[in-house]
Amino acid sequence: MEESGEYGERRRYPRIVINLPIEYQDTGDSSLRGAMVVNAGAGGFLIEATRDMPVGTKLKVTLLFSKEFELTNFEAETQIVRKEPHRKENSNGSLVWEGYQYGLVFLHVLEEDRWKLDCLLGGQSEFEEIFSSLICQL
């Protein structure tokens, strides 16, 4: 999850800006928690959460989104590779939200969920476009 720099985009996969809720749980923990995905790519997510977690933590994530006229979900095993304190303020400067931004990299994604992610990303991942369009129409 590298940032753009002086030499242009260095990420392996393009990112899209989204604002979708995500459920996550630490590996080995039964408690579900919520966060927001703020951008996504074929290699991982950037999420905002209030919980303080260390880099290296493995999370099981479930993202719910609409695909055509129905809801579907995307599940993956991820790992935190980047963490930064983050806060949001409204237009008059009052604090609205304070927490962390986490860069998550995908460790394991089922093939079926890879296709769902590809549909969410608009066919921008590494999969061949013809197969993506066929699956997205199902």
Secondary structure, 3 states (H helix, E strand, C coil): CCCCECCECCCCCCCEEEEEEEEEEECCCCCCEEEEEEEEECCEEEEEECCCCCCCCEEEEEEEEEECCEEEEEEEEEEEEEEEEEEEECCCCCEEEEEEEEEEEEEECCHHHHHHHHHHCCCCCCCCHHHHHHHHCC
